[in-house]
Amino acid sequence: MKKTALVTGAEGFIGSHMVNFLHNKGWNVIGSYLRDGCGGFPRTPNLHFEQCDLRNGQRVTQILAHFQPTHIFHLGAQSLPTVSWADPVMTFEVNVMGSLHLFEAVRHMKRRPVVVSACSSAEYGRVPASAIPVNEDRPLRPLHPYGISKVCLDLLAREYFLDYKIPAVNVRLFNTTGPGKTNDAPSDFVRQLVAIKKGLQGPVIEVGNLKPRRAFLDVTDTVRAFYLAAMKGKHGESYNVCATRTHKMSEVLERAIRLSGIEKAEIRPVPRLMRPSDEKIIFGSTRKIRKDLGWKPLRTIGQTLQSMLDHWDDVL
């Protein structure tokens, strides 16, 4: 039987890459989107898009009943910690209640699909140096409403597996970037560098805190991890998905500057890019996913930054 995937959040960064990945594998793909549409995708018989606000349980149920997916990649979310501080209620309505509507709809299906949910490294919160790289058994102590909402999703998926035998697998995503990403430090760096090179802004790069260490994973490696989680993941389990090494944010910026070819630019810290709280290092152990699924990252930070430079060069 041909596989049919529902990808929630299909208009988002990872969601759009997930749609393309599955489409290229020959799957039937239904992408659900909130409001922006999905006009950038090819028009083919096995690719279909449906507007769906996850907060509308009736609409979620209607889509699942109509398309009967064999797999669900649950990527739809309010995914920015900064927005979650400004609007925690909306964040919980989308990330918690939206996920609950989804699992309730799945519970009432005769043939229950595999559900792979996008959870987050933000669930761990501040981790002591002695526990880095953090593994999946670490206590979940998030620092912001977004992280708390992802703990709720993580636990919901596990509970629906234990109570209703829904084949659920959780992917705890660490920092992911790549072409099309916005609102993270690498994409801000690269966008500004391309704008400077094209004369669209002066030779000033506005930055936030450059001291933290992050392990940035290329989005192509991320979607491959989701796919393997759907195919081989142990139901009821959570898997870290992370790059293999960390870089200081200042190092990422320096690498991006070198790749851009810009010889001189002022680096200017600005308050609006600073967070109320910022983990010194975010780095996850991938031992479990390597062992169970045979996954490992294939792209380097340099390759990722170059693909982002190429993307912004086309966009700006």
C-alpha positions as CSV (number, residue, x, y, z in Angstrom):
1,M,0.0,0.0,0.0
2,K,1.3,3.4,-0.9
3,K,2.3,5.6,2.1
4,T,0.3,8.7,2.7
5,A,1.7,11.4,5.0
6,L,0.1,14.3,6.7
7,V,2.6,17.0,7.4
8,T,1.3,19.7,9.8
9,G,2.9,23.0,9.5
10,A,3.7,22.4,5.9
11,E,4.3,26.1,5.2
12,G,7.0,26.3,7.9
13,F,10.7,25.9,7.6
14,I,11.1,22.2,8.5
15,G,7.6,21.4,7.3
16,S,8.3,22.6,3.8
17,H,11.5,20.6,3.6
18,M,9.7,17.5,5.0
19,V,7.0,17.8,2.3
20,N,9.6,18.0,-0.5
21,F,11.6,15.0,1.0
22,L,8.5,12.8,1.1
23,H,7.2,13.9,-2.2
24,N,10.6,13.1,-3.8
25,K,10.3,9.6,-2.3
26,G,7.0,9.1,-4.1
27,W,4.7,9.3,-1.1
28,N,1.2,10.8,-1.2
29,V,1.6,14.0,0.8
30,I,-1.0,16.2,2.4
31,G,0.4,19.4,3.8
32,S,-1.7,21.3,6.4
33,Y,-1.0,25.0,6.7
34,L,-2.4,27.8,9.0
35,R,-2.7,30.9,6.8
36,D,0.1,31.5,4.3
37,G,-0.7,28.8,1.8
38,C,1.8,26.6,0.0
39,G,2.2,28.1,-3.4
40,G,5.9,27.3,-3.8
41,F,5.5,23.6,-4.2
42,P,5.1,21.7,-7.5
43,R,1.6,20.8,-8.6
44,T,1.4,17.0,-8.8
45,P,-1.4,14.4,-8.2
46,N,0.3,13.1,-5.1
47,L,0.7,16.5,-3.4
48,H,-2.2,18.2,-1.8
49,F,-2.6,21.1,0.7
50,E,-5.4,21.8,3.2
51,Q,-5.9,24.9,5.4
52,C,-6.1,23.8,9.1
53,D,-5.9,25.6,12.3
54,L,-4.8,22.9,14.8
55,R,-6.9,24.7,17.5
56,N,-10.0,23.6,15.6
57,G,-10.4,20.0,16.6
58,Q,-13.3,19.4,14.3
59,R,-11.2,20.5,11.3
60,V,-8.3,18.3,12.4
61,T,-10.7,15.3,12.7
62,Q,-12.2,16.1,9.3
63,I,-8.8,16.0,7.5
64,L,-7.7,12.8,9.1
65,A,-11.0,11.1,8.3
66,H,-10.9,12.2,4.7
67,F,-7.3,11.4,3.8
68,Q,-6.6,8.5,6.2
69,P,-2.8,9.0,6.4
70,T,-0.5,6.2,7.2
71,H,2.0,8.6,8.8
72,I,1.7,12.0,10.5
73,F,4.7,14.3,10.8
74,H,3.5,16.8,13.4
75,L,5.5,19.9,12.8
76,G,2.8,22.6,13.2
77,A,3.6,24.8,16.2
78,Q,4.3,28.3,17.5
79,S,8.0,27.6,17.5
80,L,9.7,30.8,18.8
81,P,10.7,31.1,22.5
82,T,10.7,34.9,22.1
83,V,7.0,34.9,20.9
84,S,6.2,32.5,23.8
85,W,7.3,35.0,26.4
86,A,5.1,37.7,24.7
87,D,2.1,35.4,24.2
88,P,2.2,32.3,26.3
89,V,-1.5,31.7,26.0
90,M,-1.5,31.5,22.2
91,T,1.6,29.3,22.4
92,F,-0.2,26.8,24.6
93,E,-3.4,26.9,22.6
94,V,-1.4,25.9,19.4
95,N,1.3,23.6,20.8
96,V,-0.6,21.9,23.6
97,M,-4.3,22.0,22.7
98,G,-3.6,21.7,18.9
99,S,-1.5,18.6,19.6
100,L,-4.3,17.2,21.9
101,H,-6.8,17.7,19.1
102,L,-4.5,15.8,16.8
103,F,-4.0,12.8,19.1
104,E,-7.7,12.6,19.9
105,A,-8.5,12.5,16.2
106,V,-5.9,9.7,15.7
107,R,-7.4,7.8,18.7
108,H,-10.7,7.5,16.9
109,M,-9.3,6.3,13.6
110,K,-9.7,2.6,12.7
111,R,-6.3,2.4,11.2
112,R,-4.0,4.4,13.4
113,P,-1.1,6.2,11.7
114,V,2.5,6.5,13.0
115,V,2.8,9.9,14.6
116,V,6.2,11.5,14.6
117,S,6.1,14.7,16.7
118,A,8.5,17.6,16.6
119,C,9.6,18.1,20.2
120,S,12.5,20.2,21.3
121,S,15.8,20.5,23.1
122,A,14.2,23.4,24.9
123,E,12.5,20.8,27.1
124,Y,15.8,20.2,28.9
125,G,16.4,23.8,30.0
126,R,19.7,24.7,31.6
127,V,21.9,21.7,31.8
128,P,25.1,21.5,33.9
129,A,28.4,21.1,32.1
130,S,28.8,17.7,33.6
131,A,25.6,16.5,31.8
132,I,26.7,17.7,28.3
133,P,26.0,16.3,25.8
134,V,22.5,15.8,27.3
135,N,20.8,12.5,26.8
136,E,17.1,11.6,26.6
137,D,17.0,10.5,30.3
138,R,17.8,14.0,31.6
139,P,15.0,15.7,33.7
140,L,12.9,18.1,31.6
141,R,13.2,21.6,33.2
142,P,12.4,24.2,30.4
143,L,13.2,27.9,30.8
144,H,10.3,29.4,28.8
145,P,6.7,28.8,27.8
146,Y,7.7,27.4,24.4
147,G,9.8,24.7,26.2
148,I,7.0,23.9,28.6
149,S,4.6,23.5,25.7
150,K,7.0,21.0,24.1
151,V,7.2,19.0,27.3
152,C,3.5,18.7,27.2
153,L,3.6,17.4,23.6
154,D,6.3,14.9,24.5
155,L,4.3,13.6,27.4
156,L,1.0,13.6,25.5
157,A,2.5,11.5,22.7
158,R,3.9,9.0,25.2
159,E,0.6,8.8,27.1
160,Y,-1.4,8.1,23.9
161,F,1.0,5.4,23.1
162,L,0.7,3.8,26.5
163,D,-3.1,4.2,26.9
164,Y,-4.3,3.8,23.3
165,K,-1.4,2.0,21.5
166,I,-1.0,4.9,19.0
167,P,2.4,4.3,17.4
168,A,4.0,7.6,18.5
169,V,7.7,8.6,18.2
170,N,9.1,11.9,19.5
171,V,12.0,13.8,17.9
172,R,13.7,16.3,20.3
173,L,15.1,18.8,17.9
174,F,18.2,20.8,18.7
175,N,19.2,23.8,16.7
176,T,18.3,23.3,13.0
177,T,19.0,25.7,10.2
178,G,19.4,25.9,6.5
179,P,17.9,27.6,3.4
180,G,14.6,29.2,4.1
181,K,15.2,29.5,7.9
182,T,14.4,32.9,9.5
183,N,14.5,34.2,13.0
184,D,17.7,32.4,14.1
185,A,21.2,33.7,14.4
186,P,22.8,32.0,11.4
187,S,20.0,33.1,9.0
188,D,20.2,36.7,10.5
189,F,24.0,36.7,10.0
190,V,23.7,35.4,6.4
191,R,20.8,37.6,5.3
192,Q,22.6,40.7,6.5
193,L,25.9,39.7,4.8
194,V,24.1,39.2,1.5
195,A,22.3,42.6,2.0
196,I,25.7,44.3,2.6
197,K,27.2,42.7,-0.4
198,K,24.4,43.9,-2.6
199,G,24.5,47.4,-1.2
200,L,21.1,47.0,0.5
201,Q,22.4,48.0,3.9
202,G,25.5,49.5,5.3
203,P,28.5,47.5,6.5
204,V,27.1,46.8,9.9
205,I,26.0,43.3,11.2
206,E,23.5,43.5,14.1
207,V,23.9,40.6,16.5
208,G,22.7,39.2,19.8
209,N,24.7,37.3,22.4
210,L,27.7,35.7,20.6
211,K,29.0,33.8,23.6
212,P,26.7,30.7,23.7
213,R,27.7,27.5,22.0
214,R,25.2,25.8,19.7
215,A,25.3,22.7,17.5
216,F,23.6,23.7,14.3
217,L,22.1,20.8,12.3
218,D,21.4,21.1,8.6
219,V,17.7,20.8,7.8
220,T,18.3,18.1,5.3
221,D,19.8,15.9,8.1
222,T,16.8,16.9,10.2
223,V,14.1,15.7,7.8
224,R,16.0,12.5,7.2
225,A,15.9,11.9,11.0
226,F,12.1,12.4,11.0
227,Y,11.8,9.9,8.2
228,L,13.9,7.3,9.9
229,A,12.0,7.9,13.1
230,A,8.8,7.1,11.2
231,M,10.2,4.0,9.6
232,K,12.3,2.5,12.4
233,G,11.7,4.5,15.6
234,K,10.6,2.6,18.8
235,H,7.0,3.6,19.6
236,G,6.7,5.6,22.8
237,E,10.3,6.7,22.7
238,S,12.0,10.1,22.3
239,Y,15.1,10.7,20.3
240,N,17.6,13.6,20.3
241,V,18.4,15.0,16.9
242,C,21.5,17.2,17.0
243,A,24.7,18.1,15.1
244,T,27.9,16.4,16.2
245,R,29.8,19.4,17.5
246,T,29.1,22.9,18.9
247,H,30.4,26.3,17.8
248,K,30.4,29.6,19.6
249,M,28.0,32.0,17.9
250,S,31.0,34.2,17.3
251,E,32.7,31.4,15.4
252,V,29.5,30.8,13.2
253,L,29.5,34.5,12.4
254,E,33.2,34.5,11.5
255,R,32.7,31.5,9.2
256,A,29.7,33.2,7.5
257,I,31.7,36.4,7.0
258,R,34.6,34.4,5.4
259,L,32.3,32.5,3.1
260,S,30.5,35.7,2.0
261,G,33.8,37.3,0.9
262,I,33.1,40.6,2.8
263,E,36.3,42.0,4.0
264,K,35.2,44.7,6.4
265,A,32.0,45.0,8.5
266,E,31.2,46.4,12.0
267,I,29.7,43.8,14.4
268,R,27.2,45.6,16.6
269,P,25.4,44.0,19.5
270,V,21.8,45.3,19.9
271,P,19.4,44.8,22.9
272,R,16.4,43.6,20.8
273,L,18.3,40.5,19.8
274,M,19.2,39.6,23.4
275,R,17.0,37.0,25.2
276,P,15.8,37.2,28.8
277,S,17.6,33.9,29.5
278,D,20.1,32.1,27.3
279,E,21.6,28.7,27.9
280,K,25.4,28.8,27.7
281,I,25.5,25.6,25.6
282,I,22.9,23.5,23.9
283,F,24.3,20.1,22.8
284,G,22.5,16.7,22.7
285,S,23.8,13.2,22.7
286,T,22.7,11.3,19.5
287,R,23.9,7.9,20.7
288,K,20.3,6.6,21.0
289,I,19.2,7.6,17.5
290,R,22.5,6.3,16.0
291,K,22.0,3.0,17.7
292,D,18.3,2.5,17.0
293,L,17.9,4.2,13.6
294,G,21.4,4.3,12.1
295,W,21.1,8.1,11.6
296,K,24.0,10.5,11.6
297,P,24.5,14.1,10.3
298,L,26.0,14.3,6.8
299,R,26.5,18.1,6.3
300,T,29.0,20.4,7.9
301,I,28.3,23.9,9.3
302,G,30.3,25.4,6.4
303,Q,28.1,23.6,3.8
304,T,25.0,24.7,5.6
305,L,26.1,28.4,5.7
306,Q,27.0,28.3,2.0
307,S,23.6,26.9,1.0
308,M,22.0,29.7,3.1
309,L,24.2,32.4,1.4
310,D,23.0,31.0,-1.9
311,H,19.4,31.1,-0.8
312,W,19.5,34.7,0.4
313,D,21.4,35.7,-2.7
314,D,18.4,34.5,-4.7
315,V,15.8,36.1,-2.4
316,L,17.2,39.6,-1.8
